[in-house]
Amino acid sequence: MKVALASDHGGTNLRKEIADLLNELNIEFEDFGCDCGGSVDYPDYALPVAQKVAGGEFDRGILICGTGIGMSIAANKVKGIRCALVHDTFSAKATRGHNDSNMLTMGERVIGAGLAREIATIWLQGEFEGGRHENRINKMSEYELKQ
């Protein structure tokens, strides 16, 4: 698995925690920043990462901002992306198993590093269940093709 990782200014500390986790799990990743002191625009980081995941350069992506909301909205604008905003372990498991999410967002101002690491681990190790969920994913993909 290869993961693309990014944050805006509101998520730099948590992004570094997740980078450490990816190293610990021996998961290949690339960190796309930001390493800035001032405010930046989250679409400038979310959209390129989402495009890389949608294009197949990376298997999954993890984005972090203050709340996770802006990054999630931006990433979901890219065709082929199913980006889930997650702040609990149940949703982390469900979004992989039921939604086949290929991107995860979290908010540094919402959850702490320990919980974020747990969420990311569950999400990274989760498998898509297929079955009845496959039809739902296909409906979304078909809709995207019409846009």
C-alpha positions, -999 to 999 in steps of 0.1 A, spaced: 0 0 0 11 35 -8 -4 65 10 -4 102 2 -5 124 33 -11 162 36 -24 188 59 -31 225 60 -17 248 88 -44 235 112 -32 199 110 6 199 109 11 184 143 -13 156 138 1 150 103 35 144 118 19 118 143 3 100 113 36 100 94 53 84 124 25 58 125 29 50 88 66 45 94 59 22 124 35 2 102 60 0 74 36 16 50 51 35 21 39 71 20 47 106 7 41 137 27 28 166 6 30 192 35 23 218 45 53 229 66 42 264 69 39 288 98 10 308 84 -24 302 71 -28 283 38 -58 273 18 -68 236 24 -79 230 -13 -43 236 -23 -33 205 -4 -65 184 -6 -71 185 -43 -36 175 -55 -35 146 -31 -71 135 -41 -60 137 -78 -30 115 -71 -52 89 -53 -79 90 -80 -52 87 -107 -38 56 -91 -4 70 -80 -14 62 -44 -37 36 -30 -51 58 -3 -48 93 11 -50 109 45 -57 146 50 -57 166 82 -69 202 89 -84 219 119 -117 201 117 -113 178 88 -144 193 72 -127 215 45 -103 189 34 -130 163 31 -153 186 11 -124 195 -13 -112 159 -17 -147 147 -26 -149 171 -55 -124 148 -74 -141 120 -94 -133 86 -80 -127 98 -44 -147 85 -15 -132 106 13 -146 101 48 -143 125 77 -138 103 108 -134 111 145 -142 77 160 -131 41 156 -165 26 146 -168 50 117 -132 42 106 -140 5 104 -174 11 87 -161 35 61 -136 9 48 -159 -20 51 -191 -4 37 -180 26 17 -146 14 4 -133 49 12 -100 57 -4 -93 88 16 -96 97 53 -97 131 69 -94 140 105 -94 173 125 -65 182 148 -87 206 168 -112 178 173 -93 147 183 -60 139 200 -30 121 186 -38 88 203 -73 85 189 -61 97 155 -35 70 154 -61 44 164 -85 56 137 -58 56 110 -46 21 119 -82 7 118 -88 25 85 -55 14 69 -60 -22 79 -97 -23 70 -110 -43 40 -140 -35 18 -167 -61 25 -182 -60 -10 -215 -78 -12 -245 -56 -8 -222 -26 -4 -207 -31 -39 -239 -21 -56 -240 12 -37 -204 20 -46 -212 12 -82 -242 36 -82 -220 64 -71 -193 56 -97 -219 55 -124 -233 89 -113 -198 104 -114 -193 92 -150 -225 111 -161 -211 144 -147 
